[in-house]
């Protein structure tokens, strides 16, 4: 490239840059069109895989129809919530649990299956959560959350609750906890769904048990499911534990980035015995 050619390119680039800048300035002074919200139709965007010839026998299984049954079961959980139960859902031994048994049995009979019956299963004594709350304070702000839910088997706090320092522990691995003082504190653990929303990394790597073994007084877990939903997960017996939805967790992490955070956590439980569950059998 000769000097004249290089100079011409430089002038052209400067001119184009100036034009682009002027265009941006011009657009900045003009009224902008409203941004339209675009919603994704999840029902039509599910991935549908073609069947291999060897699996052709499974082609009669209709995923959309199966989802209808899932929705019927999920509706029983929502009904339990709407009855006013704070610890709601298809919890073993609960009224909603029995309603699911009845639904499954009715479907089996509707499909012509024979000898549909229940096999009762006696459950051991359980601490069932009855009421709880959790707030976080730091850097002049106090946060309350929509999605706090007790872990299964969580122990009650004193009636007045616990006031604890909050400690971030990542995924709760040995490496994450190395050098961290968690004794007498509430430990915040991030878990990821793996391989699905019902299984998660904190369960597989023993994160909750590890934190308790190192002296944690209470646990707070976020399973990284999009949105602001939470789920009941198993936790170590004898320790107060809670789960928190991802959007609530994001707010809490942002508060922790500003400085130390204290948590007030309260959990009441009721000891229940002679609870029964059942299997629906043929």
C-alpha positions as CSV (number, residue, x, y, z in Angstrom):
1,X,0.0,0.0,0.0
2,X,1.5,3.4,-1.0
3,X,1.3,6.6,1.1
4,X,-1.5,8.1,-0.9
5,X,-3.6,4.9,-0.6
6,X,-3.0,4.8,3.2
7,X,-3.9,8.5,3.5
8,X,-7.1,8.0,1.5
9,X,-8.1,5.0,3.7
10,X,-7.4,7.1,6.9
11,X,-9.6,10.0,5.6
12,X,-12.4,7.5,4.7
13,X,-12.3,5.9,8.1
14,X,-12.4,9.3,9.9
15,X,-15.2,10.4,7.7
16,X,-17.2,7.2,8.3
17,X,-16.6,7.5,12.0
18,X,-17.8,11.1,12.0
19,X,-20.9,10.2,10.0
20,X,-21.6,7.3,12.4
21,X,-21.2,9.6,15.4
22,X,-23.5,12.2,13.9
23,X,-26.0,9.5,13.1
24,X,-25.9,8.4,16.7
25,X,-26.3,11.9,17.9
26,X,-29.2,12.4,15.5
27,X,-31.0,9.3,16.7
28,X,-30.5,10.4,20.3
29,X,-32.5,13.5,19.7
30,X,-35.3,11.7,17.9
31,X,-38.2,9.9,19.7
32,X,-37.4,6.2,19.9
33,X,-40.0,3.5,19.1
34,X,-41.5,1.6,22.0
35,X,-39.8,-1.7,22.7
36,X,-42.3,-4.4,22.3
37,X,-42.3,-7.3,24.8
38,X,-41.9,-10.6,23.1
39,X,-43.0,-13.7,24.9
40,X,-41.7,-17.1,24.0
41,X,-44.3,-19.8,23.5
42,X,-42.8,-22.6,25.5
43,X,-45.4,-25.1,24.5
44,X,-44.3,-24.9,20.8
45,X,-40.6,-24.6,21.5
46,X,-39.9,-27.9,23.3
47,X,-37.2,-30.0,21.6
48,X,-38.7,-33.0,19.8
49,X,-36.2,-35.7,18.9
50,X,-36.9,-38.1,16.1
51,X,-37.0,-41.8,17.1
52,X,-34.5,-44.3,16.0
53,X,-36.0,-47.2,14.1
54,X,-35.2,-49.5,17.1
55,X,-37.3,-47.2,19.4
56,X,-40.3,-47.0,17.1
57,X,-42.5,-48.8,19.6
58,X,-42.3,-45.8,21.9
59,X,-43.7,-43.4,19.3
60,X,-47.2,-43.9,20.7
61,X,-46.2,-42.0,23.9
62,X,-47.6,-38.5,23.5
63,X,-45.5,-36.0,25.4
64,X,-48.2,-33.3,25.3
65,X,-50.8,-35.8,26.7
66,X,-48.4,-36.9,29.5
67,X,-47.9,-33.2,30.4
68,X,-51.6,-32.9,31.0
69,X,-51.3,-35.5,33.8
70,X,-48.3,-33.6,35.2
71,X,-50.4,-30.4,35.3
72,X,-53.2,-32.3,37.1
73,X,-50.7,-33.4,39.8
74,X,-49.2,-29.9,40.0
75,X,-52.7,-28.5,40.5
76,X,-53.0,-30.6,43.7
77,X,-50.0,-28.8,45.1
78,X,-51.4,-25.4,44.3
79,X,-54.7,-26.4,45.8
80,X,-52.9,-27.4,49.0
81,X,-51.2,-23.9,49.0
82,X,-54.5,-22.2,48.5
83,X,-55.9,-24.0,51.5
84,X,-53.6,-21.8,53.5
85,X,-50.8,-24.3,54.3
86,X,-47.5,-22.5,54.5
87,X,-45.6,-25.7,54.2
88,X,-47.5,-26.8,51.1
89,X,-47.2,-29.4,48.4
90,X,-47.4,-33.1,47.9
91,X,-45.6,-33.8,51.1
92,X,-45.5,-37.5,52.3
93,X,-48.3,-38.2,54.7
94,X,-50.2,-35.0,53.9
95,X,-53.8,-34.5,52.5
96,X,-52.3,-33.5,49.2
97,X,-50.2,-36.6,49.1
98,X,-53.4,-38.8,49.5
99,X,-55.1,-36.8,46.8
100,X,-52.3,-37.7,44.4
101,X,-52.7,-41.4,45.3
102,X,-56.4,-41.2,44.5
103,X,-55.7,-39.5,41.2
104,X,-53.2,-42.1,40.1
105,X,-55.5,-44.9,41.1
106,X,-58.4,-43.4,39.2
107,X,-56.3,-43.1,36.1
108,X,-55.2,-46.7,36.3
109,X,-58.8,-47.8,36.6
110,X,-59.8,-45.5,33.7
111,X,-57.2,-47.2,31.5
112,X,-58.6,-50.6,32.3
113,X,-55.9,-51.8,34.7
114,X,-56.9,-54.5,37.1
115,X,-56.5,-55.0,40.8
116,X,-55.6,-51.4,41.5
117,X,-55.0,-51.1,45.3
118,X,-52.9,-49.2,47.9
119,X,-50.0,-50.6,49.9
120,X,-49.8,-48.4,53.1
121,X,-46.3,-47.3,54.2
122,X,-45.9,-46.1,57.8
123,X,-43.7,-43.0,58.2
124,X,-41.4,-42.3,61.1
125,X,-41.9,-39.2,63.4
126,X,-41.2,-36.0,61.5
127,X,-40.6,-32.4,62.4
128,X,-43.0,-30.5,60.1
129,X,-42.4,-26.8,59.6
130,X,-45.4,-24.6,60.6
131,X,-44.1,-21.1,60.4
132,X,-40.8,-19.3,59.4
133,X,-39.3,-16.1,58.2
134,X,-35.9,-14.8,57.2
135,X,-34.5,-11.3,56.6
136,X,-31.1,-10.0,55.8
137,X,-29.6,-6.7,56.8
138,X,-26.4,-4.8,55.8
139,X,-25.0,-1.6,54.4
140,X,-28.1,0.3,55.6
141,X,-30.6,-2.0,53.9
142,X,-32.9,-4.8,54.9
143,X,-34.2,-7.4,52.5
144,X,-37.2,-9.7,52.8
145,X,-37.8,-12.6,50.4
146,X,-40.7,-14.2,48.7
147,X,-39.3,-17.7,48.3
148,X,-37.8,-18.8,51.6
149,X,-38.8,-22.4,52.3
150,X,-37.5,-24.8,55.0
151,X,-35.3,-27.8,54.1
152,X,-36.7,-31.2,54.8
153,X,-36.0,-32.3,58.3
154,X,-34.9,-28.8,59.4
155,X,-34.7,-28.2,63.2
156,X,-36.6,-25.4,64.8
157,X,-34.8,-22.3,66.0
158,X,-35.5,-20.7,69.4
159,X,-38.8,-18.9,69.5
160,X,-37.2,-15.5,69.0
161,X,-35.2,-16.8,66.1
162,X,-31.4,-16.6,65.4
163,X,-29.3,-13.6,64.5
164,X,-26.3,-14.8,62.6
165,X,-23.5,-13.5,60.4
166,X,-23.9,-14.7,56.7
167,X,-21.0,-16.4,55.1
168,X,-20.8,-17.2,51.3
169,X,-19.5,-20.8,50.7
170,X,-19.8,-21.2,46.9
171,X,-20.6,-24.8,46.1
172,X,-19.8,-25.9,49.6
173,X,-16.8,-28.1,48.5
174,X,-13.7,-28.6,50.7
175,X,-12.0,-26.0,48.5
176,X,-14.8,-23.5,48.8
177,X,-14.8,-23.8,52.6
178,X,-11.0,-23.9,53.0
179,X,-10.0,-21.0,55.3
180,X,-13.5,-19.8,55.9
181,X,-14.8,-19.4,59.4
182,X,-18.4,-20.7,59.4
183,X,-18.7,-21.7,63.1
184,X,-21.9,-20.2,64.6
185,X,-22.9,-18.6,61.3
186,X,-25.5,-19.1,58.6
187,X,-23.8,-20.5,55.5
188,X,-25.0,-19.5,52.0
189,X,-24.5,-22.3,49.5
190,X,-25.0,-22.2,45.7
191,X,-26.3,-25.5,44.2
192,X,-26.8,-26.2,40.5
193,X,-29.5,-28.6,39.1
194,X,-27.8,-31.7,38.0
195,X,-28.8,-33.7,36.1
196,X,-32.3,-32.2,36.6
197,X,-34.2,-29.8,38.8
198,X,-34.9,-32.5,41.4
199,X,-31.3,-33.4,41.8
200,X,-28.6,-30.8,42.6
201,X,-24.9,-30.5,43.3
202,X,-25.2,-29.7,47.1
203,X,-26.7,-33.1,47.6
204,X,-24.1,-35.0,45.6
205,X,-21.0,-33.3,47.0
206,X,-22.2,-33.3,50.6
207,X,-22.1,-29.5,50.9
208,X,-24.7,-29.1,53.6
209,X,-23.3,-31.9,55.8
210,X,-19.8,-30.5,55.3
211,X,-20.8,-27.0,56.4
212,X,-22.6,-28.4,59.5
213,X,-19.5,-30.5,60.4
214,X,-17.4,-27.3,60.3
215,X,-19.7,-25.6,62.8
216,X,-22.5,-23.9,60.7
217,X,-25.4,-22.8,62.9
218,X,-27.9,-22.7,59.9
219,X,-28.0,-23.1,56.2
220,X,-29.3,-21.2,53.2
221,X,-29.3,-22.8,49.8
222,X,-30.1,-21.6,46.3
223,X,-30.6,-24.2,43.6
224,X,-29.9,-22.3,40.4
225,X,-33.2,-22.7,38.6
226,X,-34.1,-19.6,36.5
227,X,-36.8,-17.3,37.8
228,X,-37.7,-17.0,41.4
229,X,-38.9,-20.4,42.5
230,X,-37.6,-22.6,45.2
231,X,-38.0,-26.2,46.2
232,X,-37.8,-28.3,49.3
233,X,-34.5,-30.2,49.5
234,X,-33.2,-32.5,52.1
235,X,-31.0,-31.1,54.8
236,X,-29.1,-32.4,57.8
237,X,-31.3,-33.3,60.7
238,X,-30.8,-31.0,63.8
239,X,-29.9,-27.9,61.8
240,X,-32.2,-25.0,60.7
241,X,-32.0,-24.8,56.9
242,X,-33.8,-22.8,54.2
243,X,-33.9,-22.6,50.4
244,X,-34.2,-19.4,48.4
245,X,-35.2,-18.6,44.8
246,X,-32.6,-17.4,42.3
247,X,-33.9,-13.8,41.9
248,X,-34.1,-13.4,45.7
249,X,-30.6,-14.9,45.9
250,X,-29.3,-12.4,43.4
251,X,-30.5,-9.6,45.6
252,X,-28.9,-11.1,48.6
253,X,-25.5,-11.6,46.8
254,X,-25.6,-8.0,45.7
255,X,-26.1,-6.9,49.3
256,X,-23.2,-9.2,50.4
257,X,-20.9,-7.5,47.8
258,X,-21.4,-4.2,49.6
259,X,-20.3,-5.4,53.0
260,X,-21.1,-7.7,56.0
261,X,-24.6,-9.1,56.2
262,X,-26.5,-10.4,59.2
263,X,-29.5,-12.7,58.9
264,X,-32.5,-13.1,61.2
265,X,-34.0,-16.5,60.8
266,X,-36.9,-18.1,62.6
267,X,-38.4,-21.5,62.1
268,X,-41.2,-23.2,64.1
269,X,-41.8,-27.0,63.7
270,X,-44.4,-29.5,65.0
271,X,-43.5,-33.1,65.8
272,X,-46.0,-35.4,64.0
273,X,-46.2,-39.1,64.5
274,X,-48.2,-42.0,63.0
275,X,-48.2,-40.4,59.5
276,X,-49.0,-42.8,56.6
277,X,-48.0,-42.8,53.0
278,X,-48.9,-45.4,50.3
279,X,-47.9,-46.9,47.0
280,X,-50.5,-47.3,44.3
281,X,-50.0,-50.9,43.0
282,X,-51.5,-53.4,40.6
